[in-house]
Amino acid sequence: MDVDTAPKPAGPLLALRGISKRFTGVRALDRVDLDVHAGELHVLFGENGAGKSTLINVVSGTFPPDEGTFQFGGEDISHLTPQRARAIGISPVFQEFSLVPSLTVEENLFLGREITRGGVLHAREMRKRAAALIDELGFDLDPSQRVDDLSRAHQQMAEIAKALLGRVRLLILDEPTASLTERETGRLFELIARLKSQNIGLIYVSHRMREIRALADRVTVLRDGRHIRTLDAATSTDSELVELMTGRKIDLLFPTITHKPDKVMVDVENLTSADGSVRDVNFHARAGEITGIAGLVGCGKSELIRAIYGIEPIASGTVRIDGRPYEFPAPRRSLKRGMAYFPANRIVEGLALSRPIRENASMTALDLPAFAGFGVLRQAAERIAIKGVMEQLQLRPPNIERPAGMLSGGNRQKVMLGRALTRELSVFLFDEPSVGIDVGAKLEVYEFMKRLVGTGAAVIVVSSELPEVLALSNRLYVMHHGRIAAELSGTEKTEQNVLAGFFREHLLAEVA
């Protein structure tokens, strides 16, 4: 990593004035101002669709602004491209990774900036520099491993390493901790502190208040493509930031859910997955309540519900749905059994980004007579049904013919939730339901779950966010190393007991 050793300039490192950007039918940015100083971490805060992603794409050269001025290092910048942005020291790390899956980590790091000598690729030098950078960053990452063999957390590390290869003056991080464990997040925070001490400016996009409190110097709030206010992080409150972001007071982050546990809808005995990520798990979920599953990234909680739904192969054990044995689970059969699954990774597993919202929302219901007959899709019926579903979920903007890829994270989640309203379902499996979405969108997802519970559905929520899973669930399982470490309900369901369950299992594993 090459550090800019030039003296810290008196003015801002980045100065944007009156930046506007329009897309077809949408004004994504409306005369936005933004300053970032060298050695400062500046948080962009706002609801999904507020303009944060568009703004960082303008800064990184992906989108040209329609209006406004752009200064970097005191120089006027125009006709910026991603290549030129990188050359002047602007390095972005987006939520949607730019890595080539079939290449190794080191090949991705040097893609487009290969080291050659006399026209010959100098692989040894690139390998040496890649290893040195990864070692300096403190990442547990093998430079020779193919990207498609890496976990999402390790892909995130590779993306950050790629951004820091070369001369960096401004680093852009878009929800960088979404895929990282607590330990990896701690390492990232240490790296950020080091970068700030080296006069590198940072733009940091996050919805997590904990991170804003731990890292931010200043916070700029965007709403509906407009700059609302820039505040000092040290003197602003959480409620103030949320009110500026949403334009309304939000007293409670989590709704009050009345649980009325009824019959067991999902019953799992001694379940072990084929890859060993889930081992000898006993678990059940009842109608009329939310059952939570907590644990750190990699503990097996996501793999458990994926195995129940039929995405992860099962080596041994029994699954029962509504009292009936369910052998050889598969997604199509699970849907017909009345189960819906909402994956954490909406981009890779949840949506066909190039296809319209209408098709994405209806794809789980195309076997129903209301949507198709004699192998022919009833397009008029599909359009009417999906339009009604999206109006119910308050999709913004409500155009169901837009490609799903043009939507913000919160609206993408709404499209996936819409599938649950197209057919009769009784079991809902949510994997990290609030990852990458803002406070307002989270509230809408939580209210959606509340309505499901009110209709007598069984809702299972997997979450790495302990406050979320504690607040939403009636009963809570804690997982560690693929096993159930604790089952908590009533007054036992506290943060202290969750952590105690985790560490008790951890200590027992060490003794064994």
N, C-alpha and C positions, 0 to 999 in steps of 0.2 A: 504494500500500500504506500503510494507516494503522497506525502503530506505537503500542503501548500505552506511554505515557510515565510511567505511575504508578510510584512507588517500588517496588523489588523487595521483595515481602512476606517476612517472616521465615520463615513456614511454607511448605509446598509449594503450588504453584499448583493442582495436581490431587491429590486424596487419595481413593483408593478403598479401602474396607474390607469384606472378606467378600462380594465380588460373586459371585453365583451366577446361572447361566442354564441353563435346560433347554429342549430341543426334544423333539419326539416320539421317545421311546426313547433319547435321548442327553442326558447331562449335560455341556454344553459348557464351563462354568466352575464350579469348585467352591471357593467361599470365597476368591477371589483378592484380594490386596492390591496396590496400586500407588501410588507417589508420583512426581510429576514436578515439578521446581522450575522457576521462571522462569529462562531463560538456560541450561537444561540440555538436552542431547540424550540421551534415555533409549531404549535399544534394547530391543525385545521380541524374544526369541530362543526358538525352539522348533521342533519338527518340525511338518510339515503335520498339522492336526487337533489341535494342542496347545491351541488356544483363542485364538490371537493375533487372528485376524480377528473372532471374536465379541467379544473385549474391546474392540477399537477401534471396533466397531459400537455397543457400549454407551456408550463415551465420546462418540461423535458423535451419539448420540440415535436411532440406527436401531432398536436393540433395547432395550426396558426390562429392567433386571435383575429377577430374581425375588426376590433377597435382597441385603442389603448397603447401605452408605451411600456417597454420592457428594458430595464437596465440591469446589467450584471457586472459587478466589480467596477462600477462607475462608468461603464461603456454602454451606449445604446445598442440594443440587439434587435435585429429584424431578420426575417426569413430563416428562423431557427429550425434545424432538423435534429432528429435524435443523434445523428453522427456528430454534428457540430456541437450540440449540447454536451456530449461526452467529452469532446475535444477541449472545451473551455472549463470542464470540471463539474458539470451537473450530472449526477448519477441517480437514476430512479430505481426503486425496488417496488414493483406493482404487486397487487394481490394475485393477478393472473400472470403466472410465471412466463418468462421469455426463453426458458431453457429448451434445448432440443433433446427429446427423450432418448433417442438412439445413440447419443454421444456421451462420452465420459464427463465427469465434473471438470477436469482440466481442459478438455476440448471445448466445453461450453465457456469456460472463463476466457479463453483466448480466441473465441469465434469472432472473426472480423478484425482481429488485431494479432494475428499469428506472428511469431518470431521466426524470421527467415535469415539465412546467411547464404549469399550467392544464389538466391532463388530456391534454396533447399530449406524445407521446414526443419526447425531446430527443436525437436520434440524433447530432448533432454533438458534444455534450458527452460522450456515452458513447464515441464514437470517439476523442476526444481523451484521455480518461482511460485507455482500453484501451491506446492507443499509448504513453502515458507509463509505465504499469505494466510493459509488455513491455520497453520500453527500459531501465527501472530494473533489471529482472531480468537483462538481458543475453541474452535469448532471441532466436534467429533465427526469428521468427514474424511472419506477416502477419496483422494483426487482421481484414482484410476477406476472408480466404480461408475457404471452407467447410470444416467439420471433416472431411467424408468425402473431401476432396481431400488431406488431410494424411497424412504418414507416422505410424506409431505413436509415434515419438520426438517429433514435433511435437504430436501429441495429448496426450502426457504433459506437455509444456511448457504447453499451453493449460490442462490440468487444474490444474497447480501455480499458474498465474497466476490462475485462477478462485478457488482457495483463499485466495490472498493479497490479493484485492480486498476492501477493508473493514478493519475493526479486528480484528487477529489477536492472540490471546494464547497459543494452543496450536495448533501445526500437527502434523497426523498424516500421515506419509508411509509408504505401504505398498509396499515393494519399488520405490522410485522410479527406480532406475537400470536396471531390466530392459530398457528399450527405448532407452536413451541411448548415444551414442558416448562414447569416452574424453573428448573435448573437452567435450561437453555435461555429462558427469558432473562434470568439473572445475568448470564454471560453477555447477552445483548445489551442490557442496561450498563454493564461495565464498559463495553465497547463504546457505547454512546458517550459516556463520561470522558473516555479517552479522546474521542473525536472532537468533542467540544473543547477540551484543553488544547487541542492542536488547531484551534480557530476554524474548524470546519462548521459550516452552518447546516442545520437540519430542519426539514419540513416533515412533520410526523402526523399522519392521519390515524386517529383512534377514536373509538366510542367508549373506551374503558376509563372510568374516572380514576381508578387506582394508578394507571400509567400516566395520566395527565398530572396527577399530584406528585408522582415520583420524578417526572422528567421535565415538565414544561417550564420554560421561562415566560413565554407569552402564548395566548390562545386567541385565534381569530375565528369568530363564529360566522358561518354562512347559512343563509336560509333562502330557498327559492332562487338560487343563483345570485343573491346579493350579499354584499359585505354588511353584516349587522353591527359588529363591534369587535375591537381588539382589546383584550384585557391582560393585565399582569396575572399570571397564574397564582402567585403567592397571595394576592388580595381578593381573588374571586372565589365564590362558593359554588358547590356542585349544583344547588338549586338555581342559582343565578345563570349558570351556563346552560342548564337544561331549559330554563324559561326562555332565554335568548334563542336557543336552537329551535324550539318548537313554536314559539310565539304564544305560549299559554303556560299557566302554572300546572305543574305535575306534583301533586302531594305524595302519591304512592306509586312506587315503581312496579310493585307486584299487586295484582288484584286479590281481593278476598275470595277464595274458592271454597264453596261448601261441598265437601266430599261425603258421599253416601255409599260406602263400600257394599257391593252386592256379590254376585256369584263370581267365582274365579274364571276369568276369560283366557288367560295364558298361564300354563303350568309347565315348568321345566324341571326335570329330575336328572341329576348326575350328568349334565351336558358337558361334553368335551368337544372342542372344534378340531378339525383335521390338522390345523397348523399349530395347535397347542396354546393358542392365545387365550382360550377359555378352557378351564379345567374343573371338572366335577362340580358344576354350578347347579344349585337348587334355587329356584326363583319362581314367584308367581305374581300376577297382576290381576286386580279385580275390576269389574265394571263399576262405574260411578266414582272412581278415584284416580289420582295421578300417582303413579309409582315412579320414584326417582332412582337413578343409578349414578353414583358419584365416583370420582377417582381421577387420578392424574392421567395425562396423555400416555397411551400405551399400556393401560392397566387391563384392557380386555373388555371394557364396558361397551364400546361401539361394536366390537366383534360379536358380543352376545346377542344384541338385537338383530344384527345382520344375519346371524346363524338362524335365529327364530324365523326371520322373513324368507330365508333361503338363498342369501347371497354368499355366505361363508359355508363351506361344506362341514358337516357334522361327522365326527368319528364315532361317538357313542352317546348314549343318553336318550331321554324321551321328551317329546314336546306334545302338549295337548292344547288345543284351541277350543274353547267353549265345551270342555269336558271330553272331546273326541281326540283320539290319537292322531297326530299329524306326522306322517312318515315322509321322508325325502322332501322337505320344504323347498319350494321354488317360487320366485316372485309372482308369476302369473297365477299359480294355484293359491298363493297367499291372498292376493286380491279377491279371488273368488270365495275365499274363506272369510272375507270381511276385514282383512288387515291392510293398512296403508303404512308405508315407510317413507320418511323424509330425511334424506342423507345430509350429512354435514357439508359435503363438497357439492354445492349446487351446480357448479360449472362443469365438473367432470361427470358426475353421476346423476344430477337432478334434471338438467334441462338440455334441450337441443337449441343452442343459442342462435343459430341461423334461421330457425323456424318461427312462425308467428306465435304470439301468446295463446291464441285460440287453439292451435294444434298441441302446444305444450300442456295446456290445462285439460284437454279432452283425451289425451293419449291413453289414459288408464281406463277409459270407459267405452272404447270403440267396439267392444264385444257386446254391448248392451243394445237391445232392439230400438231404444229411443235414438241412438246415434247411427245405427247401420242396419241395413236389411238386405239379405241375399248377397252379401259381400260388397254392397255399395254404401258409401258414406252418405248420410243424410246431412248435407252441408248446412242447409237452412236451419234445421233443428239444432245442429251443433253450435252455430253462430248465436242463436237465441239463448241457448242454455248457458254458454260460456260468458256471454255478455252479462247475463243476470248474476252469475257467480262472481265475476270480477267487480260488478257494481256493489255487491254485498260485501266484498272484501276491501272496497275503496281503493282499487288500483288507480295510481296516478302516473301519467294521464290515462284515461280509460280506453284508449284505442287498442282493441284486442288483435289487430292485424300487424302491430309493430313486432319486429323480431325480439325475442326474449333477451338476446345479447345486448340490446340497447337500454335495458332496465337497470336500476340501482339494485343493490343487494336486498333491501327490504321488499321491493316490488317483485324481485325474482322469488323470494320466499312466498309471497302472496300467490304467485302463479302456481307454485307447488302445492300450497294449501288448497287452492281451488280444486285440485284433483279430488280432494276428500269430499267435495260437495257434489260430485257428478255421479256417485253411486252409493249404495247402502253399505256402510262400514261400521264396525263395532270396536276395532282395536287400532290404535294409532301409535306408531313408533317414531319418536322424534330424536334425532341424533344431532346434538349441539344446535338447537333451534335458533339461538340468537347470535351465532357467530357471524361477524361482518355486517350486522345491521344496527341501526341507531336506536336510541331510547324510545322514540315514538313508535317505530316499527316493532320493537320488542313488546311494547304494551299491547299492540294489536294482536301479536302472536299469542301472548298470554291470555288475552280476552277470548281468542279463538279456542284455546285449550279449555278455558272455563266453560264455554258454551258446549263443548264436546262432553265434558264431565256432567254437565247439567242434563244432557240427553241420555245419560247412562252408559256412555262409552268407557272403555278401558284405555287410559292414556299412559304411555311409558316415556319418560324424559331422561335422556342421557346428557349429562352436562359436566364440563370441566369447571364451570363457574359455580362455586359452592353456594353463594348467596341465592342464586337462581334456583338451584335444585332443592335447597332447603325451604325456600319460600313457596314453591309450587307444589311439592309432593306431600301426600298424606303418609306414605311409607317410603323409606329410603334405604336402598342397598348401597354399601360401600365396597368397591372392588379394588384388589391389589394383586398384581402378578397373576391375573387370570382367574382368581378365586374370589368368593364372597368373603369379605373380612368382617362385615357387621350388617345387621338388619335393624333399623331404627324406626320408631314411630312414637307419636304422642310427645310427651315431655323429654323423651330420650333423644329426639331429633334435633340436636344442637351441633354447632360447628365444632365444639370441643370434642364431642363424642365421635363425630366423623373422623377428625384427626387422630383421636385415640385409637379408633378401630384400624385406621391405616397403619399407624406406627406399631401397634401391637402385632399386627400381621407381619409387618416388616421385621420386627425383632425376632418373632418366631421363625421366620424364613432364614434369618441369619444364624440362629442357633442350630436349626436343622442342617 
